[in-house]
Amino acid sequence: MMHVTLRQLQTFEAVARLKSFSRAAEEMHVTQPTVSKQIRLLHEQVGLLLLDQLGKKIFLTEAGQELYLTCSNWLDTWNRFEQTISNIKGLKQGRLKIAAVTTTKYFMPRVLGPFCAQYPGIDIAMEVVNRDRLLERLARNQDDLYIMGLPPDDLDVESEAFMENPLVVIAPVSHPLAQRKRIPFAELANETFLMREQGSGTRIAMEKLFQKRKTPIKIKMELGSNEAIKQAVAGGLGLAMLSRSTLNPDPRQEELAVLDAQGFPIMRAWHVVRPKGKDLSVVATTFLDFLRAHIKLLTPRLQISAPEYVQSPENK
């Protein structure tokens, strides 16, 4: 008789799904040696090789494929059972899993802090990832809720807007356009831009805008984070379009300016998303209700004006 633990199955499912020991460790918030130990113990219990590693690539053996199908279904059933028990008890305690795009790190702590203070029995695991990784997690239904700016149109989801997400163009304060009013789009399009990676929600919005105007974007450089982009803009490498949420106003610093350009800000919204038809746990429902009731915690403190000076990324 095999004595397999829930933790071993959870670890195996993560490694098999992600095809990586390190990514499984990252997702489970443990060290890689801990993941390796759980897989080794599982191999000993089953008595057959489940995962075959060739170099850095991981493959499922025949036995591994069978176990992956079995434990994936079983873990999903177990999660539903845990949710049902919580619903029956009506307890405001348990674990809430949220996945959010990277830009949300500028405002989500302002609501998570008060939420945790009000509901100390709820533990929150929030994965902050880029849009592509978030969509992977959404497609696999790995979390309770997903926070993003642009809900996907190729997945069957339900979304709810909860806060405005204006997109603005920023430039160095010394840039000639920084003191201009109502900058024509054609003039703005002559500038070079710093962009996020392919698949970024902000980049998608910018590409749609330029495509609608039938104007090519002059891309100077692609950078993988908003902070890197702000540093590069402050250094004079080009202009950028970013979510207003990423900018922390500080009148003492005048290295970046929000441009007064025609067509901007582009008004979008932040959305909370979940797979369509997904039954939310008591914990997830509690968070949604809290979010709706505490939008003021997330509302930007200053209105957009032009030129509006924002804190230098070097002095944040």
N, C-alpha and C positions, 0 to 999 in steps of 0.2 A: 504494500500500500504506500502510495506517495504522500509525503507530508509537505505540500507546497503552500507557501504563505501568500497572503494577499499582496504583500509588499513585493515579493518575487514576481508575481504576475504583472503588477503595475510597472515594475522596472523593465521586464521583458517586453511588454507592449510598447513602452516608450522607445526602447532601443530598436525594436523591429519596425516601428512606424517611422522613426526619424533616421534610421540607418546610421546612427552615430551614438557612441557611448558618451561623448562630451556633451552633445546637445540634449541627450536624455538626462544627464546629470544636471545640466542647466535648468531644464524644465522642472525637474523634481526638487531643485534646490538642495542637492547633495553633492558630494565630491565624486569624481570619476572612479576612484578606487572603490567607493561604496557601491556604485552601479556594477562594477566588474565582480565584486564579491557576491552580490545578489544573483547575478547571472551564473556564476560558478556553482553556487548552492543549488540553483534550479537545475542546472545540467546534472548534478549529482543525484538529485531526486528523480529526475526523469530517466536517467541512464542512457540518454542519447544526446548527440550534439544537436543543438537547436540553432545556433548562430555560427556561421563560418566567416572568419575575417581574413581577407586577402589584402595585405597592405593596409590602406586606410578604408577600404570598402568592406561593407558587411552584407552578407547574404543569408537568407533563411534556408535552412535545410528542409527536407520534406517534412520531418517532424516539427520543425520550427513553424512552417506554414500552417500546419494543422493546429498547433497550439495558439498561434497568433489569431486565427479565426475564432477559436474557442474562447480565449481569454478576452478578446475585444468585445464579443457579445456578452460575456459574463460580467465584465466590468461595467458595461453600459447598463445591464440589468441591476447590478449592485448599486450603481449611482442613483438609479430611479427609485430603488428601495429606500436608500438613505433619504432621498428627497421626500418620499411618501411619509416616512416616519416623522420627519421634521414638520411636514404639513399637518399630520395628525396631532402632534404635540403642540403645534402653534408656537414653537419656541423662537425667540429672536436670538438664536445662537447657531453656531455652525461655521462653515467656511464658504466664502464668496470668492469666486474666480473671475477676474476681469482681465481682458486683453485690450490694450489701448495703443494707438499709434504714438510715435515718439513726441509729437508736438504737444500732446495732452499733459506731459510732465510739467508744463508751465502753469497749469491751473487745477489739475485733479487733486493734488495734495490739499488744496484749500477746502475741498468738500469731504475728502476721505478722513481728514483729521477730526472735524466735528462729528462725522458719522461714527467713527470708532469710539469717540468719547461718549456718544449717546448710547451706543450698543457695544459695550466692552466684551460681550460674549461672542461677537462675530469676528472671526479671523479673515483677513483679506489677503489674497495672493493676486498681485497685479503684474502682468507681463507687459512691459513696454517694448514694443517691437516696431519695425517698419511695416508699411502697408501690406507688402507681399506676404510677410510672415503672419500678419494678423489674419489675412484672408485664408491662409492655409489652416490656421487654428479654427476659424469660423466654419470652413468647409468640413472640418472633422468634429465640430461641435465639442471642442475641448474646454470651453469656458462657459460661465453663466451669461455674461454680457460682454459686448464689444463696443468700444468707444472710438469713433472715427469721424472724419469730416465728410467723406463721400461714400455713402453706402454702395455696395457692388450691385451692378445691374445684371450680373450673370449668375447670381445665387438667389435662392428662394428665401428671402429674409423679411423680417418686420423691423422697421426703424422708426425712431421717434426723435425729432429735433428738440434739443433742450437749451441751446444757447447760440447766439449769433457768433459767426466765425468770419469776420471781414478779412479779406486778403488785400494787402497794401504793397506798394512799391517803396523800397527804401534805397537811399543813396548816402554817400558821405556828405556831411554837412557842408563841406567845401565845394561840392559839385555845383556847376552853374544852374542846374535845374532846381536846386534846393530852395531857392527864393522865388521861383516862378509860380504863377497861379494858372489853373486850368490848362495844364500842359497838354497839347494835342497828342492823340495816340500815335500818329505818324512820327512825331518827333521823339516820343518815348521809344518807339520801335527801332530807331536808329542807334540806340544804345546797346552795349553788350551786357548780357545777363549771366549771373551765377545761378546754377540750377541744382535742385535736389536730384537724386537718382531716379532712373526710369521707374514708373509705378507709384511714385509719391503722389498723394492726393493734391498737394499744392501744384506740383508740376502738371498733373492732368488738367487742372483748372486753367493754368496759364496756356498750355498747348491748345486747349479748346478756344480760348479767347483769341489767340493769334490766328488759329485756323478760321474762325468766324470772320476775322478781318482780312483773311487771305494774305497774311503777312508772315514771312519767316522769322523765327526767333534767332537772334545772334547770340549763340551760347559761347561764352568765354571759358567756362569751367563747370564741371559737375563735382559737387561736394556731398558728403554723406550725412551731414547734420546741420541743423539750423544754426548752431553756435559757430561752426566753421564758416558758414555763409556770412554771418554777421561780422566775423573777424575779417573776412576777405573784403566785404563791402567797406568796412571802416578803413581798410588798407588801400582802397581806391582801385580794386581790381574789376569793379563793375557794379551794376545795379542788381537787385534781387526782388522777387515777390515772395512774401512770407505771410503767414497767419499773424494777425494783430496780437494773438495770444502769446507769441514768442517775444514780444517787445515789452520791456519793463521800463516805463517812463521814469525819467529822472531829470529834472530841469537843471541839475548841476553839471550834467554831461551833455556835450553837443557834438558827438562824433557821427551820429546817424540821424537822418531826417526822413520822415514819411512824406513822399511827394504828393502834391495836389495835381494828379493826372486825370484826364477825362476817362470815365469808365471805371474809376477806382474810388473807393474800395469795391472789390467784388464781394457782394454779400452772399455768404454761404452760412451754413449752420453746423454745429457739432451734433452728432447723432449717437444715440445708444441703440445698438443693433443686436438682434438675436435671430437664430434660425426660425423660419415661419412655423408656427404651431408648437413651438417649444414650450413645455410646461415649466414655468418658473418656480423655483423653490420659495419657501417663506423668506429666506434670507435675501434672495435676489429681488423679490417683490418689495421687501422692506427698503432695500437700497434705492430702487426705482422711485418709490414714494418719497423717500428722503430727498433724492435728487430734484424731483419736481417741486418740492416745497422749499428748497434752499438754493434756487437758481441765483439769488443775489450774491451768494458766496463766490460764484464763478463769473459774474458780470464784470467786464473790464472796468477798472476804477476811473479811467480817463476817457473822454470822448476823443475821436480822431479829429485832428485839425491839421492844417498844412501851412507852413512847414511845422511838423511836430518833432521835437527832438527827443531821442530815446537814449537810454543808458548805454554807454560803451560796453561791448562784450568783455573788454579787458578789465572792467571795473565792477563786474556783477558780483 
